[in-house]
């Protein structure tokens, strides 16, 4: 075991992930300009982050994240709508015209589809 983690062990073959956690990240960060391109989710604990933490690749690039599973949010949710698709569904041309109620209704009924693997690691969704 070192300061940055245990590198003698291999990567885990399976990681358990909470669906509710990933769905909450989508709902909270979807309106950001850098979503989904710069939004990554830590699937393991490390010295720098805890499982479930959001990591911004454009801001948090000075840390050794490459030793943990760190997929982009749209790798976890495989059917995320593009911003254009979302705006079309909402019947508006800009995100600031989408009401909170309409957005909550959309995400409340959205059929999230989650990936089965990240790299060589199988994900178990709870």
N, C-alpha and C positions, 0 to 999 in steps of 0.2 A: 504494500500500500504506500502510495506517495501522496504528497500534498494535493496533487490534481486528480487523484483517484487510483483505482487498482487496475493497472495495465497488464497484469499477468493473467487475468481472467479474460476469456474470450467474450465477445459481445453476446448479449442474451439471445436465445433462440425465440423467446416469446416475451411480449410486453403487454400488460393489461392496461387498457385505456378507458376512461369514462366518457361515454357518448355525451353526457350532459356538459362536461367540461369543454369539449371541442365545439359543441353547439353554442355555448355561451361565448366562446372566443369569436366565433363567426358573427353572432349578433352584436357584440360589443365593438368589433373592429371593421365591419364590412364597409362603413362609410368613409374610412380613411383612404386617402389617395394612394397609399402604398400597399393597400390590400388587393390581392393576396400575395403579390410579388415579393414583398419584404417581411412577411409575417411567418415566423417559424415557431414551432411548439416543441419544447423539451419533453421527451418521453421517458427520460431517466433523470435521476439526481446527479449533480456534479458539485464541485466546489463553488461554481459561479451561479448555477441555477438549480431550481427544484423541479421535479416532475410537474408538468402543467404550465410552467412559466412561458410567457410569450417572449421571443427573442427577435429583435429587429436587426436583420442582416446589415442594413445600411448604417446602423448606429453602434451595435454591439459587436464589432468585428475584431476586437483586440483580445479576445479570450479564447481559450482552447476548447471550443465546443465540438470539435471534430471527433472527440472520443465518446460522444453519446449520440443516441438517435435524436435527430433534430430535423424532422420533415417540415416542408412548407405546408401551410394550412390547406391549400388546394390539393396536396398529395393525400391528406387525411380524409377530406370530404371530396369525393371524386365527381360529384355532380353539382358543384357550386355554380350558380348562374354568373355570367359575366355582368358587369355593371350595366351594359346595354340591354341585356335580357331582363335584368331586374327593373330597369326604368320602363321598358316596354310593358312589362307585367303590371307595373304601378300606374301606367298611363300618364307619365310625366316625362319631361326632358332633362331634368336635373335632380340630383339627390336631395338638395335642400327643399325641394317641393314635395317630397315624400313625408307624409305625416307619421308620427310615432305610432299611432293606432294602426295605420295601414301596414307599416313595417312589422309591427308585432304580430299582426294577423298573418302576414306572408310567412315569416319565420316559424310561427306556431303551426302552420299546416305544411311547411316545406318537407318533402320526403328525403331527409338526409341519407346519403349512401356513403358508407365508410370503406376505406381500403382494407384489404386483407393482409398486406405486407408493406413494410418499409425496408427497402433493401432486401437483406436476407432474413429480417426479423419478422416473425408472424405477430400480428396484432390481435389481441383478444378484447373485444368490445363489451363493456358492461353498461 
